[in-house]
Amino acid sequence: MASVTSATPPGAAGELTAGLRGFREVQRLAYACAEAVAAQLKPGVTERAAARMQREWLRERGVRDWFHLPFAWFGDRTAFVNFRVPLQFFPTHRELEPGMAFILDMAPIHNGYTADIGYSGCLGLNPVHDRLLADLEAHRELILREVRERRPLREIYADVDRLMVRQGYANRHRAYPFGVIAHKVDRVRQRRWSPTLFGFGTRSLRGLASDALHGHRDGWSPLWSPYRFSDHPPQPGLWAVEPHLGFRGTGAKFEEILVVTDSKDPQESAFWLDDDPPHVRRRQEEKAA
């Protein structure tokens, strides 16, 4: 998606375009999967079992392709403790225990539309995890505000870092390949056969590589990182954004799609694809209580 010109944010005067509605539907499907799987987690369930539960739930509802296959991280793995190589991101035999934080992360493609979501939860009570979830709200607000200001992505990344430091947390999305906090997503043409490579859909990887090639030529990158290649204003399109906080072996994040357009109206120049993902709904319910 090279540009988004006619979309307006949910709740604004207009409606989402048909294309954006397709992305929102698959994002909501992914979050519904995360909530359904989270409700079934219990002591002794392994990361591999949780990842398999996500795959099976989505396949039962027609998903046949992936930007990446589902991940699950339990305990200190939610904060990527001692992660050094990409293979450490894949699900393991780590078992869930009472009071343990978990993250479910999946990126299904359905009817050609891509989602990439992250869902943070906890098996029982964990005050540290509750605090992390509450403090993520400020990052969601900061990212949207500064994207609307058309600040360079690299500068916004640095501002997210500074906010984490003020909150007393460590930046854990820096552990991802290239240290990315976000990446572009796009439509994918449906095929009968949808192979994966190291857990990622090969056609999605080709699309990202194509964006990287064209972007390099035009001075932008589909990866939002702390490095020089992200030193440019937000590129119109859809971005899967995932700020990830860590504190003493506990991690939490959200991941959802941010829509960036070429509109001159600040309110329409960038907006979250959905106003009602689980992490937002949870905070609103807490405030109401």
LINHUUR-V575327 format. One record per residue. N is the residue number from 1. PHI is phi in degrees with one decimal (* if undefined). PSI is psi as a letter, one per 30 degrees, with the letter a starting at -180 (999 if undefined). D_CENTER is the distance of its C-alpha to the mean C-alpha in whole Angstrom. Layout:
<<N;PHI;PSI;D_CENTER> <N;PHI;PSI;D_CENTER>>
//
This chain:
<<1;*;j;18> <2;-69.3;e;20> <3;-152.9;l;20> <4;-126.0;j;20> <5;-110.7;f;23> <6;-112.5;g;24> <7;-74.0;k;21> <8;-128.3;l;21> <9;-69.0;l;19> <10;-54.0;k;19> <11;90.4;f;22> <12;-82.3;a;24> <13;-63.2;e;27> <14;-93.9;a;26> <15;-119.2;l;23> <16;-63.0;k;20> <17;-65.2;l;22> <18;-58.6;e;22> <19;-62.1;e;19> <20;-67.3;e;17> <21;-61.4;e;18> <22;-62.9;e;17> <23;-65.9;e;13> <24;-65.8;e;13> <25;-62.8;e;15> <26;-74.0;e;13> <27;-64.7;e;10> <28;-64.8;e;13> <29;-60.9;e;14> <30;-64.5;e;11> <31;-66.7;e;11> <32;-62.5;e;15> <33;-62.0;e;14> <34;-60.0;e;13> <35;-67.2;e;15> <36;-66.0;e;18> <37;-69.7;e;17> <38;-57.2;e;17> <39;-68.2;f;20> <40;-96.7;f;22> <41;-70.1;k;21> <42;-151.6;l;24> <43;-55.1;k;26> <44;97.2;f;26> <45;-67.6;k;24> <46;-95.1;l;22> <47;-58.2;e;19> <48;-62.3;e;20> <49;-65.3;e;21> <50;-65.2;e;18> <51;-65.1;e;16> <52;-64.3;e;19> <53;-60.8;e;19> <54;-64.3;e;16> <55;-58.7;e;17> <56;-66.3;e;20> <57;-60.4;e;19> <58;-72.2;e;17> <59;-65.0;e;20> <60;-62.8;f;23> <61;-109.2;g;21> <62;98.2;g;21> <63;-75.5;k;18> <64;-128.2;f;20> <65;-138.1;l;17> <66;-143.5;k;14> <67;-72.1;e;12> <68;-148.2;l;12> <69;-66.6;l;13> <70;-63.4;k;12> <71;-114.7;l;12> <72;-146.9;k;13> <73;-130.3;k;15> <74;-119.3;l;17> <75;59.9;b;19> <76;-68.3;f;19> <77;-70.4;f;17> <78;-67.2;f;14> <79;-103.6;g;15> <80;54.5;h;16> <81;-62.7;k;20> <82;62.6;g;22> <83;-71.3;k;19> <84;-125.3;e;21> <85;-129.6;l;20> <86;-56.4;e;17> <87;-61.3;f;19> <88;-70.4;f;19> <89;-75.9;f;15> <90;-72.0;k;16> <91;-58.7;k;17> <92;-121.9;a;21> <93;-88.4;g;24> <94;-56.3;k;23> <95;-98.4;k;24> <96;-75.8;k;22> <97;-126.9;l;25> <98;-56.8;k;26> <99;80.5;g;24> <100;-89.1;k;21> <101;-74.5;l;17> <102;-144.6;l;15> <103;-130.9;k;11> <104;-108.5;k;10> <105;-137.3;k;8> <106;-145.8;l;9> <107;-139.7;i;9> <108;-79.5;l;12> <109;-118.9;k;14> <110;-136.4;k;17> <111;56.2;g;20> <112;87.9;f;18> <113;-99.6;k;15> <114;-108.5;k;11> <115;-128.0;l;8> <116;-148.0;j;5> <117;-125.5;l;4> <118;-128.2;k;5> <119;-125.8;k;9> <120;-103.5;k;11> <121;-148.0;a;15> <122;-149.8;k;18> <123;-88.2;i;21> <124;96.1;a;24> <125;-86.5;k;24> <126;-158.1;j;23> <127;-59.2;e;23> <128;-62.7;e;21> <129;-62.8;e;18> <130;-59.5;e;19> <131;-67.8;e;20> <132;-60.1;e;16> <133;-61.9;e;14> <134;-64.0;e;17> <135;-76.8;f;17> <136;-66.5;f;13> <137;-58.2;e;14> <138;-64.5;e;16> <139;-71.8;e;13> <140;-61.8;e;12> <141;-68.8;e;15> <142;-61.7;e;16> <143;-61.1;e;13> <144;-63.2;e;14> <145;-59.9;e;18> <146;-78.3;f;18> <147;-66.0;e;16> <148;-63.8;f;19> <149;-79.6;f;22> <150;61.0;h;21> <151;-69.3;k;20> <152;-57.4;k;20> <153;-57.4;e;16> <154;-62.8;e;18> <155;-70.9;e;20> <156;-62.6;e;17> <157;-57.0;e;15> <158;-64.6;e;18> <159;-68.4;e;18> <160;-62.3;e;15> <161;-57.4;e;17> <162;-64.5;e;20> <163;-64.3;e;19> <164;-60.9;e;18> <165;-62.3;e;21> <166;-61.4;e;23> <167;-78.2;f;21> <168;92.6;g;22> <169;-113.4;l;19> <170;-103.4;k;18> <171;-78.5;j;15> <172;-101.7;f;13> <173;-69.5;f;11> <174;-65.5;f;14> <175;-77.2;f;15> <176;-67.5;l;12> <177;-52.9;k;14> <178;65.8;g;15> <179;65.8;g;14> <180;-71.2;k;11> <181;-100.7;f;9> <182;-163.1;l;7> <183;-150.0;l;9> <184;-75.6;k;11> <185;-127.4;l;11> <186;-152.0;l;14> <187;-72.8;l;16> <188;-128.9;k;18> <189;-66.6;k;22> <190;-71.9;k;22> <191;-133.2;l;24> <192;-69.2;e;26> <193;-109.9;k;25> <194;-128.2;i;22> <195;-72.1;l;22> <196;-123.0;l;19> <197;-135.8;j;20> <198;52.2;h;19> <199;86.8;f;16> <200;-113.4;k;15> <201;-65.0;k;16> <202;-66.1;e;19> <203;-71.5;e;19> <204;-67.0;e;15> <205;-63.2;e;16> <206;-63.8;e;19> <207;-64.2;e;18> <208;-65.9;e;16> <209;-64.5;e;19> <210;-64.4;e;21> <211;-59.9;e;19> <212;-63.1;e;19> <213;-66.8;e;23> <214;-66.8;e;23> <215;-63.8;e;21> <216;-59.2;e;23> <217;-66.9;e;26> <218;-99.9;g;25> <219;90.1;g;24> <220;-143.5;l;20> <221;-130.8;k;17> <222;-78.8;f;14> <223;-108.7;k;13> <224;-99.7;j;12> <225;-133.1;l;14> <226;-86.0;g;17> <227;-100.7;l;20> <228;-58.7;e;22> <229;-67.6;f;21> <230;-103.0;g;18> <231;-87.2;i;21> <232;-152.3;l;21> <233;-63.4;l;20> <234;-58.4;k;17> <235;-85.8;k;17> <236;-54.4;k;17> <237;144.7;a;15> <238;-109.6;k;11> <239;-123.0;k;9> <240;-86.3;j;5> <241;-107.1;k;5> <242;-144.6;i;4> <243;-65.3;k;8> <244;-132.5;j;9> <245;-96.9;k;13> <246;-135.3;k;16> <247;-152.5;j;19> <248;47.9;h;22> <249;83.0;g;21> <250;-125.1;k;18> <251;-126.4;l;14> <252;-152.8;k;12> <253;-154.5;l;8> <254;-123.9;l;6> <255;-144.4;k;2> <256;-157.1;l;5> <257;-88.6;k;7> <258;-105.2;k;10> <259;-95.7;k;13> <260;-116.1;k;15> <261;-118.7;l;19> <262;-100.2;g;22> <263;-67.6;k;24> <264;-83.7;f;26> <265;-77.9;j;25> <266;-54.4;e;23> <267;-68.0;f;22> <268;-98.6;f;21> <269;-74.5;f;20> <270;-160.9;k;16> <271;-162.4;l;15> <272;-70.5;k;12> <273;-59.4;e;12> <274;-137.0;k;13> <275;-89.3;g;15> <276;-133.2;h;15> <277;-71.9;l;11> <278;-56.0;e;13> <279;-68.4;e;12> <280;-74.0;e;14> <281;-60.4;e;16> <282;-61.9;e;17> <283;-66.9;e;18> <284;-64.8;e;20> <285;-66.2;e;22> <286;-65.2;e;22> <287;-66.4;e;24> <288;-64.9;e;26> <289;-74.4;999;27>>
//
